[in-house]
């Protein structure tokens, strides 16, 4: 598996997915464990409740099998979801992961950009809006035990189907996610930072709507997670 991981990340890098600066990759020994070792590790993450442990739990919540004995991954994911949902003290940490990242929009719709340095005039699309929606829906999926919902859009659909949100909320969050993904793709060759003055008038309006939704999700996170 270590050799398979090495080849995989090498090929991904060659086609345009750069190596992770934080070394969160398949070549990291942290992600190469036997099933029993994974169960033990999950217990430690849940018990510690450190901010890094919450980050690792968040990554594990996204696991999906792509080859081999799918039952092993599905069983591990089921165990993970049940243990997180049953540990009430984790809830505040999960809410923090939604509410702490700053959404760069003011009460009157003004978009706040970086004022100084090489990122002057830019907005971080990933940390400034996408992460908040992604994390909220991920933790909702954990609480509701949406084991088979892998993507953010699948989690949103399951949540709506379970009457977790109104149709209006569903449509607004869906549009916001699509907007953030569009802008992330647009600036992907340069990172996650978007140059505001390069946007058209309609694109600016679209961005403001998405940021406003992310801000509202932050405000209501405690009600949903």
C-alpha positions as CSV (number, residue, x, y, z in Angstrom):
1,X,0.0,0.0,0.0
2,X,2.9,2.4,0.7
3,X,4.2,1.8,-2.8
4,X,0.8,2.2,-4.3
5,X,0.3,5.4,-2.4
6,X,3.7,6.7,-3.6
7,X,2.8,6.1,-7.2
8,X,-0.7,7.6,-6.8
9,X,0.4,10.9,-5.3
10,X,3.3,11.1,-7.8
11,X,0.9,10.8,-10.8
12,X,-1.6,13.2,-9.2
13,X,1.2,15.8,-8.9
14,X,2.2,15.3,-12.5
15,X,-1.3,16.1,-13.8
16,X,-1.7,19.2,-11.7
17,X,-2.6,18.2,-8.1
18,X,0.3,19.5,-6.1
19,X,1.7,17.7,-3.0
20,X,0.0,18.8,0.2
21,X,2.1,21.2,2.2
22,X,0.7,19.7,5.4
23,X,1.6,16.2,4.2
24,X,-2.1,15.0,4.4
25,X,-1.5,12.4,1.7
26,X,-1.8,8.7,1.3
27,X,2.0,8.4,1.7
28,X,1.7,9.6,5.3
29,X,1.9,6.6,7.7
30,X,-1.0,8.1,9.6
31,X,-3.4,6.9,7.0
32,X,-2.0,3.4,6.6
33,X,-3.4,1.2,9.3
34,X,-5.0,-2.2,9.8
35,X,-8.7,-2.3,10.7
36,X,-8.1,-2.9,14.5
37,X,-5.5,-0.1,14.6
38,X,-8.0,2.3,13.0
39,X,-10.6,1.5,15.6
40,X,-8.1,2.2,18.3
41,X,-7.0,5.4,16.6
42,X,-10.6,6.6,16.3
43,X,-11.1,6.1,20.0
44,X,-8.1,8.3,20.7
45,X,-9.3,11.0,18.4
46,X,-12.7,11.0,20.0
47,X,-11.3,11.0,23.6
48,X,-8.7,13.7,23.1
49,X,-11.0,16.3,21.5
50,X,-8.0,18.4,20.5
51,X,-8.5,20.7,17.5
52,X,-6.1,18.5,15.5
53,X,-8.0,15.4,16.4
54,X,-11.3,17.1,15.2
55,X,-9.5,17.8,12.0
56,X,-8.5,14.2,11.6
57,X,-12.0,13.1,12.4
58,X,-13.3,15.4,9.7
59,X,-11.0,13.9,7.2
60,X,-12.0,10.4,8.2
61,X,-15.6,11.3,7.8
62,X,-15.0,11.7,4.1
63,X,-13.6,8.2,3.6
64,X,-15.0,6.1,0.8
65,X,-13.9,2.7,-0.6
66,X,-12.6,2.6,-4.2
67,X,-11.2,-0.9,-4.4
68,X,-11.0,-4.1,-2.4
69,X,-13.2,-5.3,0.4
70,X,-15.7,-2.4,0.6
71,X,-17.2,-3.8,3.8
72,X,-14.0,-3.0,5.8
73,X,-14.3,0.7,5.0
74,X,-18.0,0.8,5.4
75,X,-17.8,-0.9,8.8
76,X,-15.1,1.6,9.9
77,X,-17.1,4.6,8.7
78,X,-20.2,3.3,10.5
79,X,-18.2,3.0,13.7
80,X,-16.7,6.4,13.3
81,X,-20.1,8.1,12.7
82,X,-21.7,6.4,15.7
83,X,-18.8,7.3,18.1
84,X,-18.8,10.9,17.1
85,X,-22.6,11.3,17.3
86,X,-22.6,9.6,20.7
87,X,-19.9,11.9,22.2
88,X,-21.8,15.1,23.0
89,X,-18.7,17.0,24.2
90,X,-17.5,16.9,20.6
91,X,-20.4,19.1,19.5
92,X,-18.8,22.4,20.5
93,X,-15.6,21.5,18.6
94,X,-17.6,20.6,15.5
95,X,-19.6,23.9,15.7
96,X,-16.3,25.8,16.1
97,X,-15.0,24.3,12.8
98,X,-18.0,25.9,11.1
99,X,-18.2,29.2,13.0
100,X,-14.5,30.2,13.5
101,X,-13.4,30.7,9.9
102,X,-14.1,34.3,9.0
103,X,-16.6,34.9,6.1
104,X,-15.4,38.1,4.4
105,X,-18.7,40.0,4.0
106,X,-20.2,42.8,6.1
107,X,-23.8,43.4,7.2
108,X,-24.4,45.7,4.2
109,X,-23.0,43.3,1.6
110,X,-19.5,44.7,1.4
111,X,-16.9,42.0,0.6
112,X,-13.7,42.3,2.7
113,X,-10.5,41.7,0.7
114,X,-6.9,41.3,1.8
115,X,-5.5,44.9,2.1
116,X,-1.8,44.3,2.2
117,X,0.9,42.1,0.7
118,X,0.9,39.8,-2.3
119,X,-2.7,38.8,-1.6
120,X,-4.0,42.4,-1.7
121,X,-7.5,42.7,-3.2
122,X,-8.1,38.9,-3.0
123,X,-10.5,36.7,-1.1
124,X,-9.8,33.2,0.0
125,X,-12.7,31.2,-1.5
126,X,-11.9,28.0,0.3
127,X,-11.6,29.4,3.9
128,X,-13.9,32.3,3.3
129,X,-17.1,30.4,2.5
130,X,-16.7,26.8,1.1
131,X,-15.2,25.3,4.3
132,X,-18.1,26.5,6.4
133,X,-20.8,24.9,4.2
134,X,-18.8,21.8,3.8
135,X,-18.1,21.3,7.5
136,X,-21.7,22.1,8.5
137,X,-23.1,19.5,6.1
138,X,-20.5,17.0,7.1
139,X,-21.3,17.2,10.8
140,X,-25.0,17.1,10.0
141,X,-24.4,13.9,8.0
142,X,-22.5,12.4,11.0
143,X,-25.3,13.3,13.4
144,X,-28.0,12.0,11.1
145,X,-25.9,8.9,10.2
146,X,-25.9,9.5,6.4
147,X,-23.2,6.8,5.9
148,X,-23.7,6.5,2.2
149,X,-23.7,10.2,1.4
150,X,-20.1,10.9,0.4
151,X,-20.1,14.2,-1.3
152,X,-21.2,17.6,0.1
153,X,-24.1,17.7,-2.4
154,X,-25.3,14.2,-1.5
155,X,-25.3,15.2,2.2
156,X,-27.3,18.3,1.4
157,X,-29.8,16.3,-0.5
158,X,-30.2,13.7,2.3
159,X,-30.6,16.5,4.8
160,X,-33.3,18.1,2.7
161,X,-35.1,14.7,2.2
162,X,-35.1,14.2,6.0
163,X,-36.8,17.6,6.4
164,X,-33.7,19.0,8.0
165,X,-34.0,22.2,6.0
166,X,-36.6,24.0,3.9
167,X,-36.6,24.0,0.1
168,X,-35.5,27.7,0.2
169,X,-32.5,26.8,2.4
170,X,-31.7,23.8,0.2
171,X,-31.7,25.9,-2.9
172,X,-29.7,28.7,-1.4
173,X,-27.0,26.4,0.1
174,X,-26.8,24.4,-3.2
175,X,-26.3,27.6,-5.2
176,X,-23.7,28.9,-2.8
177,X,-21.8,25.6,-3.0
178,X,-21.9,25.7,-6.8
179,X,-20.7,29.3,-6.7
180,X,-17.7,28.5,-4.5
181,X,-16.7,25.5,-6.6
182,X,-17.0,27.6,-9.7
183,X,-14.6,30.2,-8.3
184,X,-12.3,27.7,-6.8
185,X,-12.0,26.0,-10.2
186,X,-11.5,29.4,-11.9
187,X,-8.5,30.3,-9.7
188,X,-7.2,26.7,-9.1
189,X,-4.0,27.3,-11.0
190,X,-3.1,30.2,-8.7
191,X,-4.4,28.8,-5.4
192,X,-7.7,29.5,-3.5
193,X,-7.5,33.3,-3.7
194,X,-9.8,35.2,-6.0
195,X,-9.0,38.6,-7.4
196,X,-12.2,40.6,-6.9
197,X,-11.6,43.3,-9.5
198,X,-11.3,40.7,-12.2
199,X,-14.9,39.7,-11.7
200,X,-17.8,41.0,-13.7
201,X,-20.7,42.8,-12.1
202,X,-22.9,39.7,-12.2
203,X,-20.1,37.5,-10.8
204,X,-19.7,39.9,-7.9
205,X,-23.4,39.7,-7.1
206,X,-23.2,35.9,-7.3
207,X,-20.2,35.8,-4.9
208,X,-21.9,38.2,-2.4
209,X,-25.0,35.9,-2.3
210,X,-22.8,32.9,-1.7
211,X,-20.9,34.6,1.1
212,X,-24.1,35.8,2.7
213,X,-25.4,32.2,2.8
214,X,-22.1,31.0,4.4
215,X,-22.4,33.8,7.0
216,X,-26.0,32.7,7.8
217,X,-24.9,29.0,8.1
218,X,-22.3,30.0,10.6
219,X,-24.9,31.8,12.6
220,X,-27.3,28.9,12.6
221,X,-24.7,26.1,13.0
222,X,-25.5,25.4,16.6
223,X,-29.2,24.8,15.7
224,X,-28.3,22.2,13.0
225,X,-25.1,20.4,14.1
